Amino acid sequence: MTMKFRYKGRSFGSAQSLSAALKRDMAQTVDRALRSAASASGAHIRKTGQGYEIEGTPDQLARFNRRIR
């Protein structure tokens, strides 16, 4: 017996491929939210091997923290 999963208009035949699509979507959502909050607050964001680095003045970082919550 096969099961088909549908997510955002796509059909998935295996849970593994569905899981990969969900993880990719979540990562894109987080990335978009971080970049949006950084640009709105005037801070600069950079993606590194360890994660994200946000640079700016203390005022900009405080605005970033309020926006990301």
Backbone as a chain_set.jsonl record, in Angstrom:
{"seq": "MTMKFRYKGRSFGSAQSLSAALKRDMAQTVDRALRSAASASGAHIRKTGQGYEIEGTPDQLARFNRRIR", "coords": {"N": [[0.846, -1.178, 0.0], [0.644, 2.119, -0.922], [1.276, 5.463, 0.081], [0.343, 8.778, -0.507], [1.496, 12.018, -0.067], [0.516, 15.403, 0.166], [1.786, 18.619, -0.185], [1.791, 21.992, -0.268], [0.912, 21.961, -2.958], [2.495, 20.029, -4.136], [3.138, 16.554, -4.703], [4.161, 13.898, -2.648], [5.821, 10.866, -2.419], [7.218, 9.582, -0.486], [7.993, 9.681, 3.004], [10.439, 10.688, 3.628], [11.202, 12.437, 1.53], [9.188, 14.331, 1.814], [9.804, 15.276, 4.361], [12.279, 16.502, 3.841], [11.444, 18.598, 2.18], [9.832, 20.048, 3.966], [11.746, 20.818, 5.901], [13.402, 22.428, 4.322], [11.604, 24.48, 3.646], [11.075, 25.563, 6.201], [13.627, 26.507, 6.897], [13.983, 28.467, 4.927], [11.931, 30.221, 5.646], [12.746, 31.091, 8.196], [15.18, 32.305, 7.487], [14.259, 34.361, 5.798], [12.73, 35.861, 7.628], [14.706, 36.715, 9.443], [16.382, 38.257, 7.76], [14.578, 40.215, 6.929], [13.933, 41.493, 9.358], [16.449, 42.482, 10.006], [17.037, 44.255, 7.885], [14.979, 46.109, 8.186], [15.627, 47.241, 10.6], [18.03, 48.395, 10.133], [20.378, 47.076, 10.56], [23.134, 44.894, 9.652], [23.23, 41.708, 8.152], [24.752, 38.512, 8.037], [25.363, 35.337, 6.699], [27.03, 32.63, 8.08], [29.283, 29.843, 8.559], [28.75, 28.954, 11.133], [26.263, 29.961, 11.655], [24.201, 32.829, 11.781], [25.412, 36.17, 11.544], [24.936, 39.257, 12.987], [25.359, 42.645, 12.537], [25.749, 45.931, 13.788], [24.88, 49.146, 15.197], [24.406, 49.598, 18.773], [21.783, 50.571, 19.123], [20.545, 49.833, 16.701], [20.736, 47.044, 16.938], [19.117, 46.622, 19.153], [16.636, 47.407, 18.096], [16.456, 45.406, 16.143], [16.242, 43.107, 17.78], [13.748, 43.591, 18.981], [12.094, 43.431, 16.738], [12.405, 40.786, 15.826], [11.237, 39.128, 17.672]], "CA": [[0.0, 0.0, 0.0], [1.427, 3.352, -0.984], [0.603, 6.665, 0.557], [0.78, 10.017, -1.16], [1.356, 13.217, 0.757], [0.5, 16.644, -0.608], [2.231, 19.781, 0.573], [1.942, 23.162, -1.137], [0.678, 21.621, -4.351], [3.373, 18.96, -4.6], [2.866, 15.222, -4.178], [5.335, 13.199, -2.157], [5.588, 9.439, -2.266], [7.908, 9.07, 0.703], [8.069, 10.613, 4.125], [11.77, 11.291, 3.605], [11.191, 13.6, 0.636], [8.317, 15.325, 2.451], [10.58, 15.856, 5.455], [13.277, 17.401, 3.252], [10.732, 19.79, 1.713], [9.42, 20.808, 5.148], [12.944, 21.431, 6.484], [13.832, 23.504, 3.42], [10.636, 25.573, 3.814], [11.286, 26.195, 7.507], [14.891, 27.251, 6.832], [13.739, 29.662, 4.115], [11.08, 31.12, 6.428], [13.589, 31.699, 9.232], [16.126, 33.189, 6.804], [13.511, 35.542, 5.333], [12.349, 36.663, 8.799], [15.91, 37.364, 9.959], [16.816, 39.296, 6.823], [13.581, 41.284, 6.956], [14.103, 42.236, 10.606], [17.728, 43.195, 9.954], [16.961, 45.396, 6.965], [14.058, 47.101, 8.738], [16.256, 47.924, 11.731], [19.249, 49.051, 9.677], [21.536, 46.246, 10.87], [23.619, 44.061, 8.557], [23.207, 40.296, 8.503], [25.629, 37.702, 7.2], [25.26, 33.923, 7.019], [28.344, 32.019, 8.186], [29.243, 28.409, 8.819], [28.185, 28.702, 12.461], [24.916, 30.527, 11.76], [24.064, 34.185, 11.275], [26.055, 37.253, 12.279], [24.233, 40.521, 12.813], [26.23, 43.748, 12.926], [25.125, 47.242, 13.794], [25.027, 49.914, 16.432], [23.548, 49.052, 19.839], [20.394, 50.955, 18.865], [20.062, 48.981, 15.616], [20.581, 45.682, 17.453], [17.932, 46.624, 20.02], [15.477, 47.382, 17.189], [16.411, 44.07, 15.546], [15.714, 42.177, 18.782], [12.296, 43.816, 19.138], [11.391, 42.988, 15.53], [12.501, 39.355, 15.594], [10.436, 38.394, 18.65]], "C": [[0.895, 1.246, 0.0], [0.584, 4.505, -0.487], [1.193, 7.853, -0.178], [0.503, 11.175, -0.212], [1.337, 14.414, -0.167], [0.877, 17.793, 0.317], [2.51, 20.895, -0.414], [1.864, 22.793, -2.618], [1.572, 20.525, -4.911], [2.97, 17.64, -3.966], [4.173, 14.563, -3.784], [4.983, 11.741, -1.928], [6.262, 8.863, -1.039], [7.952, 10.146, 1.777], [9.413, 11.328, 4.139], [11.803, 12.528, 2.709], [10.283, 14.702, 1.174], [9.054, 16.033, 3.58], [11.617, 16.842, 4.931], [12.624, 18.698, 2.782], [10.3, 20.665, 2.887], [10.616, 21.516, 5.791], [13.422, 22.595, 5.636], [12.908, 24.709, 3.564], [10.846, 26.313, 5.129], [12.57, 27.025, 7.499], [14.721, 28.533, 6.026], [12.901, 30.678, 4.881], [11.89, 31.841, 7.498], [14.555, 32.695, 8.596], [15.444, 34.485, 6.362], [13.141, 36.453, 6.502], [13.559, 37.401, 9.371], [16.355, 38.502, 9.054], [15.861, 40.483, 6.812], [13.745, 42.141, 8.216], [15.396, 43.044, 10.587], [17.64, 44.414, 9.045], [16.044, 46.481, 7.502], [14.698, 47.882, 9.893], [17.547, 48.637, 11.341], [20.511, 48.265, 9.981], [21.925, 45.435, 9.626], [23.66, 42.622, 9.024], [24.077, 39.537, 7.517], [25.503, 36.246, 7.656], [26.663, 33.317, 7.001], [28.185, 30.519, 8.413], [28.638, 28.059, 10.16], [26.754, 29.227, 12.618], [24.878, 31.899, 11.128], [24.837, 35.157, 12.157], [25.325, 38.543, 11.954], [25.132, 41.622, 13.347], [25.449, 45.051, 12.862], [25.41, 47.955, 15.101], [24.152, 49.281, 17.513], [22.063, 49.386, 19.64], [19.78, 50.079, 17.775], [19.833, 47.547, 16.102], [19.383, 45.577, 18.389], [16.663, 46.605, 19.176], [15.326, 46.014, 16.54], [15.809, 43.065, 16.525], [14.226, 42.35, 18.987], [11.529, 43.294, 17.937], [11.362, 41.474, 15.382], [11.645, 38.557, 16.575], [9.063, 38.118, 18.169]], "O": [[1.789, 1.384, 0.835], [-0.64, 4.52, -0.615], [2.396, 7.912, -0.434], [-0.58, 11.29, 0.363], [2.054, 14.446, -1.167], [0.369, 17.923, 1.43], [3.363, 20.761, -1.291], [2.664, 23.266, -3.426], [1.408, 20.135, -6.067], [2.513, 17.609, -2.823], [5.171, 14.659, -4.499], [3.964, 11.427, -1.313], [5.915, 7.769, -0.597], [7.947, 11.344, 1.495], [9.507, 12.459, 4.617], [12.369, 13.554, 3.088], [10.582, 15.885, 1.006], [8.941, 17.249, 3.736], [11.812, 17.906, 5.519], [13.187, 19.777, 2.964], [10.39, 21.891, 2.812], [10.513, 22.679, 6.181], [13.805, 23.636, 6.169], [13.381, 25.845, 3.6], [10.801, 27.543, 5.17], [12.592, 28.13, 8.039], [15.258, 29.575, 6.402], [13.141, 31.88, 4.771], [11.746, 33.049, 7.688], [14.732, 33.802, 9.106], [15.993, 35.573, 6.534], [13.226, 37.676, 6.387], [13.458, 38.57, 9.742], [16.669, 39.591, 9.533], [16.295, 41.63, 6.697], [13.701, 43.369, 8.145], [15.436, 44.165, 11.093], [18.12, 45.49, 9.401], [16.308, 47.665, 7.29], [14.354, 49.04, 10.134], [18.097, 49.4, 12.135], [21.611, 48.735, 9.693], [21.147, 45.311, 8.68], [24.072, 42.337, 10.149], [24.138, 39.864, 6.332], [25.532, 35.959, 8.853], [27.398, 33.471, 6.025], [27.068, 30.004, 8.451], [28.069, 26.979, 10.318], [26.108, 28.951, 13.628], [25.454, 32.114, 10.062], [24.907, 34.982, 13.374], [25.121, 38.878, 10.787], [25.612, 41.545, 14.478], [24.598, 45.243, 11.993], [26.088, 47.433, 15.985], [23.249, 48.506, 17.198], [21.194, 48.573, 19.954], [18.639, 49.633, 17.899], [18.85, 46.911, 15.723], [18.706, 44.549, 18.414], [15.718, 45.879, 19.488], [14.211, 45.511, 16.396], [14.959, 42.26, 16.143], [13.507, 41.365, 19.151], [10.427, 42.767, 18.091], [10.389, 40.928, 14.863], [11.358, 37.39, 16.309], [8.269, 37.507, 18.884]]}, "num_chains": 1, "name": "protein.A"}
